[in-house]
Amino acid sequence: MGPRVVPRNAPQRLEVGDAAEIARFEAKVVRGPAPDDCWIWTGAIGDDGYGRFAVRRDDSGRFPLMPGTGREVMVRPPRYAVALYVGPVAAGWYALHDRCDNPICVRAATVGGRRPHVVLGTQQENLTTMGARGRSYGGRPVWQHDGLTRAQRVARSRALRAAVTGGWNASAVRQALLIGGQPSLFDPSGGP
């Protein structure tokens, strides 16, 4: 079997190692107090409900050695978390929400024997998991088919960010996860 072909629009290689950048990332993460809680990204959130984190990288995805060099690229915080806690992420690999379906969860580390919420995988694995969890319909995610609008998804992520910005507030977190009337996507009653 030949080398894996990476589609042009697939995520590029990501390596983490700059202490100031890591500190900037960590300052935007609030860790839930319970052993299985999500770690919530409180930085920028795009109009798709997923977080954004600006980093400087050279063309190979490595951090620049000289300050001010390289180009600014936007990275999804869960993918950055995998690179931080697990190691460099090869081109074409995605951060998949394995334990939760929270697009702003960045818990990629195993803590106290508890599985991480975010793991590495392929786009095919992501689509397969989405289908197995009942979130696809005819090639389209369920939320596009059952009434949850893009605006509701964004509102949910932003409300969740607001619920933890001053520290973890379990009641506000539960309320944020119910936005859009679909608790099954985030299962605030008993899941992570």
C-alpha positions as CSV (number, residue, x, y, z in Angstrom):
1,M,0.0,0.0,0.0
2,G,1.4,3.4,-1.0
3,P,1.7,6.6,1.2
4,R,-1.5,8.1,2.5
5,V,-2.8,10.8,0.2
6,V,-3.8,13.9,2.2
7,P,-6.6,16.0,0.5
8,R,-5.7,19.6,-0.2
9,N,-8.3,21.0,2.3
10,A,-7.3,18.6,5.1
11,P,-5.7,19.9,8.2
12,Q,-1.9,20.4,7.9
13,R,0.8,19.1,10.2
14,L,0.6,20.7,13.7
15,E,3.4,20.7,16.2
16,V,3.3,22.5,19.6
17,G,6.3,23.7,21.5
18,D,6.4,27.4,22.1
19,A,6.0,28.1,25.8
20,A,4.3,31.5,25.3
21,E,1.8,30.0,22.8
22,I,1.0,27.1,25.1
23,A,0.4,29.6,28.0
24,R,-1.9,31.6,25.8
25,F,-3.8,28.5,24.9
26,E,-4.1,27.3,28.5
27,A,-5.3,30.7,29.6
28,K,-8.4,30.1,27.4
29,V,-9.3,26.7,28.9
30,V,-11.6,26.1,31.9
31,R,-11.5,22.6,33.3
32,G,-14.6,21.2,34.8
33,P,-14.3,20.0,38.4
34,A,-15.6,16.4,38.0
35,P,-13.3,13.7,36.7
36,D,-15.3,13.3,33.5
37,D,-16.1,17.0,32.8
38,C,-15.2,18.7,29.5
39,W,-12.4,21.2,29.4
40,I,-14.1,24.2,27.7
41,W,-12.4,26.5,25.2
42,T,-13.2,30.2,26.1
43,G,-11.4,31.9,23.3
44,A,-12.7,32.8,19.8
45,I,-15.7,30.8,18.4
46,G,-16.4,30.9,14.7
47,D,-19.8,31.1,13.0
48,D,-19.9,27.2,12.9
49,G,-19.8,26.9,16.8
50,Y,-16.2,25.6,16.8
51,G,-13.3,27.4,18.5
52,R,-10.5,29.2,16.7
53,F,-6.9,29.7,17.9
54,A,-4.4,31.7,16.0
55,V,-0.8,30.4,15.8
56,R,2.3,31.2,13.8
57,R,3.8,28.3,11.8
58,D,6.3,27.8,9.0
59,D,5.2,26.0,5.8
60,S,5.8,22.5,7.4
61,G,3.5,23.2,10.3
62,R,6.3,23.7,12.8
63,F,6.5,26.7,15.1
64,P,8.9,29.4,13.9
65,L,12.3,29.6,15.7
66,M,12.5,33.3,15.3
67,P,9.8,35.6,16.9
68,G,7.7,37.3,14.3
69,T,8.5,34.8,11.5
70,G,6.2,32.3,9.9
71,R,2.6,32.9,9.0
72,E,-0.5,33.1,11.1
73,V,-2.9,30.2,10.7
74,M,-6.1,29.4,12.5
75,V,-6.3,26.0,14.3
76,R,-9.2,24.3,15.9
77,P,-8.6,24.2,19.7
78,P,-9.3,20.5,20.0
79,R,-6.7,19.7,17.4
80,Y,-4.2,22.0,19.2
81,A,-5.0,20.2,22.5
82,V,-4.2,16.8,20.9
83,A,-0.8,18.2,19.6
84,L,-0.1,19.6,23.1
85,Y,-1.1,16.6,25.2
86,V,-0.4,13.7,22.8
87,G,2.3,15.0,20.4
88,P,2.6,16.3,16.9
89,V,-0.4,15.7,14.6
90,A,0.4,14.6,11.1
91,A,-1.3,16.2,8.1
92,G,-4.7,14.8,7.3
93,W,-5.5,13.8,10.9
94,Y,-8.5,15.3,12.7
95,A,-9.4,15.9,16.3
96,L,-12.5,13.7,17.0
97,H,-14.9,14.2,19.9
98,D,-14.9,10.6,21.2
99,R,-16.5,11.0,24.7
100,C,-18.6,14.2,24.2
101,D,-20.1,16.0,21.2
102,N,-19.1,19.4,22.5
103,P,-17.3,21.4,19.7
104,I,-15.5,23.6,22.2
105,C,-14.2,20.7,24.4
106,V,-10.4,20.4,24.4
107,R,-9.9,17.6,26.8
108,A,-7.3,15.6,24.9
109,A,-5.4,14.3,27.9
110,T,-6.0,11.1,29.9
111,V,-6.5,12.2,33.5
112,G,-6.7,9.9,36.5
113,G,-7.3,6.9,34.2
114,R,-10.2,8.7,32.5
115,R,-10.3,8.6,28.7
116,P,-9.8,11.8,26.9
117,H,-12.8,13.4,25.2
118,V,-10.8,14.4,22.1
119,V,-8.8,11.8,20.1
120,L,-7.0,11.7,16.7
121,G,-8.7,10.0,13.8
122,T,-9.4,10.2,10.1
123,Q,-12.3,12.1,8.4
124,Q,-13.8,8.7,7.6
125,E,-13.7,7.7,11.3
126,N,-15.4,11.0,12.1
127,L,-18.2,10.4,9.6
128,T,-18.7,6.8,10.7
129,T,-19.0,7.8,14.4
130,M,-21.4,10.6,13.4
131,G,-23.6,8.1,11.6
132,A,-23.4,5.5,14.5
133,R,-24.5,8.2,16.9
134,G,-27.5,9.1,14.7
135,R,-26.2,12.5,13.7
136,S,-26.3,12.0,9.9
137,Y,-29.2,11.7,7.5
138,G,-28.5,11.1,3.9
139,G,-25.0,12.4,4.1
140,R,-26.0,15.5,6.1
141,P,-25.7,15.9,9.8
142,V,-28.9,15.5,11.7
143,W,-28.8,19.0,13.0
144,Q,-29.2,20.2,9.5
145,H,-32.3,18.0,9.1
146,D,-34.1,18.2,12.3
147,G,-34.4,21.9,12.9
148,L,-31.3,22.9,14.9
149,T,-30.1,25.9,13.0
150,R,-26.5,27.0,12.6
151,A,-27.3,30.0,14.7
152,Q,-28.5,27.7,17.5
153,R,-25.3,25.7,17.4
154,V,-23.3,28.9,17.6
155,A,-25.5,30.2,20.4
156,R,-24.9,27.0,22.3
157,S,-21.1,27.2,22.1
158,R,-21.1,30.8,23.0
159,A,-23.4,30.3,25.9
160,L,-21.3,27.5,27.2
161,R,-18.2,29.7,26.9
162,A,-20.0,32.4,28.9
163,A,-21.1,29.9,31.5
164,V,-17.5,29.1,32.4
165,T,-15.6,32.3,31.6
166,G,-15.7,33.4,35.3
167,G,-15.1,29.8,36.5
168,W,-17.2,26.6,36.3
169,N,-20.9,27.1,37.0
170,A,-22.6,23.7,36.7
171,S,-26.1,25.2,36.5
172,A,-25.2,27.7,33.7
173,V,-23.3,24.9,31.9
174,R,-26.5,22.7,31.9
175,Q,-28.6,25.6,30.7
176,A,-26.2,26.3,27.8
177,L,-26.2,22.7,26.7
178,L,-30.0,22.8,26.3
179,I,-30.0,25.6,23.8
180,G,-31.7,24.5,20.6
181,G,-33.7,21.9,22.5
182,Q,-31.4,19.0,21.7
183,P,-29.8,17.7,24.8
184,S,-28.9,14.5,23.0
185,L,-26.0,16.2,21.2
186,F,-24.3,17.1,24.5
187,D,-26.2,14.9,27.1
188,P,-25.9,17.3,30.1
189,S,-27.8,14.9,32.3
190,G,-25.3,12.1,32.7
191,G,-22.6,12.3,30.1
192,P,-19.3,14.1,30.0
